[in-house]
Amino acid sequence: MRLLLVEDDAMIGDAVQKGLRAEGFAVDWVRDGRAAELALDTGVYEVLLLDLGLPRKDGLAVLRDLRRKGNAVPTLVLTARDAVDDRVTGLDSGADDYLVKPFELKELAARVRALLRRRSGRTAPELEHGVLRLDPVSHTVTWRGAAVAVSPREFALLAALLETPGAVLSREQLEERLYGWEELESNAVEVHIHNLRRKLGAGAIRNVRGVGWKIGDCA
């Protein structure tokens, strides 16, 4: 899943980006409000992680303008402003959740997963399709009840396909959701799919020629 992190503190930004990437998220990081607007205008993100005290343009102004444009990306505000009035203002400006600094990375990851569930209309954390089951909390995959070891990227690819099991995702869509702005090998997606088919069976992921891939029957 592709996230946009807007944070001007280099130490916090680096720690959050590394921590969430270790959880399997693709995290693009910008450090001011204007850069955030450019990224949001040109990219597609599942969740926005937004600091408020930003240079060039304040986070609340970024959020208000984002909502005026009709962009409904789930937004988690990360800020040191812990007064009740500040939290109320942030939520009333269009934020979906609020986390006060300092925070634990595991709580941040849990809140991101909750926003993703809410966005997709799911209540249970697990993603299931036939005999395939993914648990984003424990980061585990089971196939016919048996645990399967997968890499963070393989997990993220399966999660992307399982969120909309009838949809076909192109290589470009999968690259954006798995890597964001990170550099990658030209055949990275194909390598992940090859590895997953070897672990789960050739029919677990179907190729739609000339279009992309979709989850298989998993019966």
LINBEL-V608414 format. One record per residue. N is the residue number from 1. PHI is phi in whole degrees, 0 to 359 (none if undefined). PSI is psi in degrees with one decimal (none if undefined). NEAR is the number of other ideal C-beta (glycine too) atoms within 12 Angstrom. Layout:
n=N phi=PHI psi=PSI near=NEAR
n=N phi=PHI psi=PSI near=NEAR
This chain:
n=1 phi=none psi=138.2 near=43
n=2 phi=262 psi=124.9 near=37
n=3 phi=243 psi=150.9 near=47
n=4 phi=248 psi=121.4 near=46
n=5 phi=257 psi=125.1 near=42
n=6 phi=243 psi=104.6 near=48
n=7 phi=207 psi=123.7 near=40
n=8 phi=272 psi=-15.3 near=30
n=9 phi=280 psi=116.5 near=25
n=10 phi=297 psi=-39.8 near=12
n=11 phi=292 psi=-45.9 near=13
n=12 phi=294 psi=-46.0 near=28
n=13 phi=300 psi=-44.3 near=28
n=14 phi=296 psi=-43.1 near=18
n=15 phi=294 psi=-42.6 near=24
n=16 phi=293 psi=-44.9 near=38
n=17 phi=299 psi=-47.3 near=32
n=18 phi=295 psi=-42.0 near=18
n=19 phi=296 psi=-42.7 near=26
n=20 phi=285 psi=-31.9 near=38
n=21 phi=295 psi=-36.6 near=29
n=22 phi=295 psi=-23.3 near=21
n=23 phi=275 psi=-1.7 near=31
n=24 phi=100 psi=4.1 near=36
n=25 phi=273 psi=147.0 near=42
n=26 phi=271 psi=123.7 near=38
n=27 phi=235 psi=113.1 near=41
n=28 phi=268 psi=137.0 near=37
n=29 phi=236 psi=124.8 near=37
n=30 phi=236 psi=162.2 near=36
n=31 phi=240 psi=6.1 near=27
n=32 phi=209 psi=167.2 near=26
n=33 phi=294 psi=-38.7 near=30
n=34 phi=294 psi=-41.8 near=22
n=35 phi=296 psi=-34.7 near=27
n=36 phi=297 psi=-44.5 near=41
n=37 phi=297 psi=-40.9 near=30
n=38 phi=297 psi=-44.2 near=18
n=39 phi=297 psi=-41.4 near=32
n=40 phi=289 psi=-29.2 near=33
n=41 phi=284 psi=-24.6 near=18
n=42 phi=248 psi=-10.3 near=15
n=43 phi=233 psi=167.3 near=24
n=44 phi=244 psi=125.6 near=22
n=45 phi=233 psi=146.6 near=39
n=46 phi=278 psi=-33.4 near=36
n=47 phi=214 psi=142.6 near=41
n=48 phi=251 psi=125.9 near=42
n=49 phi=254 psi=111.2 near=48
n=50 phi=237 psi=117.8 near=48
n=51 phi=282 psi=156.1 near=41
n=52 phi=263 psi=-42.1 near=39
n=53 phi=277 psi=77.0 near=28
n=54 phi=251 psi=148.7 near=30
n=55 phi=287 psi=160.8 near=20
n=56 phi=70 psi=-38.5 near=19
n=57 phi=200 psi=128.3 near=28
n=58 phi=296 psi=147.7 near=28
n=59 phi=300 psi=-38.4 near=43
n=60 phi=296 psi=-38.1 near=33
n=61 phi=294 psi=-39.7 near=25
n=62 phi=301 psi=-45.6 near=41
n=63 phi=294 psi=-45.2 near=40
n=64 phi=298 psi=-43.5 near=24
n=65 phi=293 psi=-35.9 near=22
n=66 phi=300 psi=-46.4 near=32
n=67 phi=291 psi=-35.0 near=25
n=68 phi=297 psi=-31.9 near=14
n=69 phi=283 psi=-7.4 near=15
n=70 phi=88 psi=9.8 near=10
n=71 phi=279 psi=116.2 near=24
n=72 phi=258 psi=20.4 near=20
n=73 phi=307 psi=128.8 near=34
n=74 phi=304 psi=131.2 near=32
n=75 phi=236 psi=125.4 near=43
n=76 phi=250 psi=116.2 near=45
n=77 phi=277 psi=129.7 near=43
n=78 phi=244 psi=114.9 near=42
n=79 phi=205 psi=157.5 near=36
n=80 phi=272 psi=-5.1 near=22
n=81 phi=282 psi=101.3 near=24
n=82 phi=253 psi=6.2 near=18
n=83 phi=291 psi=149.3 near=14
n=84 phi=302 psi=-43.3 near=12
n=85 phi=299 psi=-36.9 near=11
n=86 phi=294 psi=-41.4 near=22
n=87 phi=294 psi=-41.3 near=22
n=88 phi=298 psi=-43.6 near=15
n=89 phi=298 psi=-42.8 near=23
n=90 phi=297 psi=-45.8 near=36
n=91 phi=294 psi=-41.0 near=21
n=92 phi=290 psi=-18.8 near=17
n=93 phi=275 psi=-5.5 near=26
n=94 phi=122 psi=2.2 near=30
n=95 phi=289 psi=149.2 near=36
n=96 phi=262 psi=-23.2 near=30
n=97 phi=203 psi=167.5 near=31
n=98 phi=215 psi=128.2 near=36
n=99 phi=228 psi=124.3 near=35
n=100 phi=270 psi=133.6 near=24
n=101 phi=285 psi=147.1 near=26
n=102 phi=284 psi=152.2 near=17
n=103 phi=223 psi=162.6 near=26
n=104 phi=272 psi=139.1 near=15
n=105 phi=299 psi=-34.0 near=26
n=106 phi=293 psi=-32.8 near=17
n=107 phi=289 psi=-40.6 near=20
n=108 phi=301 psi=-46.5 near=35
n=109 phi=298 psi=-39.3 near=32
n=110 phi=295 psi=-39.6 near=23
n=111 phi=291 psi=-36.2 near=31
n=112 phi=297 psi=-45.5 near=42
n=113 phi=298 psi=-38.2 near=37
n=114 phi=296 psi=-40.5 near=25
n=115 phi=295 psi=-38.4 near=33
n=116 phi=294 psi=-39.4 near=36
n=117 phi=296 psi=-44.5 near=26
n=118 phi=297 psi=-40.3 near=21
n=119 phi=297 psi=-37.3 near=24
n=120 phi=269 psi=-1.6 near=24
n=121 phi=80 psi=15.6 near=10
n=122 phi=268 psi=151.3 near=21
n=123 phi=252 psi=-38.1 near=9
n=124 phi=278 psi=143.4 near=16
n=125 phi=290 psi=-28.4 near=24
n=126 phi=285 psi=149.9 near=22
n=127 phi=250 psi=126.2 near=33
n=128 phi=229 psi=143.8 near=24
n=129 phi=207 psi=108.2 near=28
n=130 phi=60 psi=-124.6 near=21
n=131 phi=268 psi=5.3 near=22
n=132 phi=260 psi=132.2 near=36
n=133 phi=221 psi=131.7 near=27
n=134 phi=241 psi=134.2 near=39
n=135 phi=244 psi=104.1 near=23
n=136 phi=294 psi=-23.6 near=35
n=137 phi=288 psi=-51.3 near=20
n=138 phi=271 psi=-6.2 near=16
n=139 phi=58 psi=45.5 near=28
n=140 phi=241 psi=152.6 near=24
n=141 phi=236 psi=133.1 near=37
n=142 phi=235 psi=142.8 near=26
n=143 phi=231 psi=115.3 near=29
n=144 phi=54 psi=38.3 near=16
n=145 phi=84 psi=-6.4 near=13
n=146 phi=257 psi=137.9 near=14
n=147 phi=292 psi=139.9 near=16
n=148 phi=236 psi=127.8 near=28
n=149 phi=280 psi=122.8 near=18
n=150 phi=228 psi=156.7 near=30
n=151 phi=281 psi=164.8 near=21
n=152 phi=303 psi=-38.6 near=24
n=153 phi=291 psi=-41.7 near=32
n=154 phi=298 psi=-40.0 near=33
n=155 phi=298 psi=-46.3 near=33
n=156 phi=296 psi=-37.7 near=43
n=157 phi=294 psi=-45.3 near=43
n=158 phi=299 psi=-42.4 near=48
n=159 phi=298 psi=-40.5 near=45
n=160 phi=297 psi=-42.6 near=44
n=161 phi=290 psi=-35.2 near=40
n=162 phi=283 psi=-22.2 near=34
n=163 phi=297 psi=-35.8 near=30
n=164 phi=227 psi=79.6 near=21
n=165 phi=298 psi=-18.7 near=27
n=166 phi=267 psi=-7.4 near=15
n=167 phi=270 psi=151.7 near=19
n=168 phi=257 psi=125.8 near=23
n=169 phi=253 psi=132.0 near=33
n=170 phi=283 psi=167.5 near=20
n=171 phi=300 psi=-41.4 near=28
n=172 phi=298 psi=-41.7 near=17
n=173 phi=296 psi=-42.4 near=25
n=174 phi=292 psi=-38.8 near=38
n=175 phi=299 psi=-44.0 near=29
n=176 phi=297 psi=-41.5 near=28
n=177 phi=284 psi=-27.5 near=39
n=178 phi=268 psi=-29.0 near=39
n=179 phi=237 psi=-25.8 near=31
n=180 phi=58 psi=-125.4 near=30
n=181 phi=272 psi=-0.4 near=24
n=182 phi=294 psi=147.3 near=21
n=183 phi=287 psi=146.7 near=9
n=184 phi=212 psi=158.4 near=22
n=185 phi=289 psi=151.1 near=14
n=186 phi=296 psi=-26.4 near=12
n=187 phi=251 psi=23.4 near=12
n=188 phi=300 psi=-44.2 near=24
n=189 phi=297 psi=-44.6 near=33
n=190 phi=300 psi=-38.6 near=21
n=191 phi=297 psi=-44.9 near=21
n=192 phi=299 psi=-43.9 near=35
n=193 phi=295 psi=-42.0 near=34
n=194 phi=302 psi=-45.5 near=20
n=195 phi=295 psi=-40.3 near=23
n=196 phi=293 psi=-40.5 near=40
n=197 phi=296 psi=-35.8 near=26
n=198 phi=294 psi=-35.0 near=18
n=199 phi=276 psi=-32.8 near=25
n=200 phi=251 psi=-16.0 near=35
n=201 phi=114 psi=147.7 near=20
n=202 phi=299 psi=-29.4 near=16
n=203 phi=276 psi=-2.5 near=19
n=204 phi=293 psi=-34.3 near=36
n=205 phi=232 psi=124.4 near=37
n=206 phi=260 psi=140.5 near=25
n=207 phi=266 psi=129.5 near=24
n=208 phi=255 psi=105.6 near=18
n=209 phi=305 psi=129.2 near=9
n=210 phi=80 psi=-2.5 near=9
n=211 phi=239 psi=-58.3 near=16
n=212 phi=164 psi=-140.4 near=27
n=213 phi=226 psi=153.9 near=32
n=214 phi=219 psi=162.5 near=31
n=215 phi=291 psi=143.4 near=37
n=216 phi=278 psi=-166.9 near=29
n=217 phi=290 psi=-33.2 near=18
n=218 phi=53 psi=41.4 near=29
n=219 phi=272 psi=none near=13
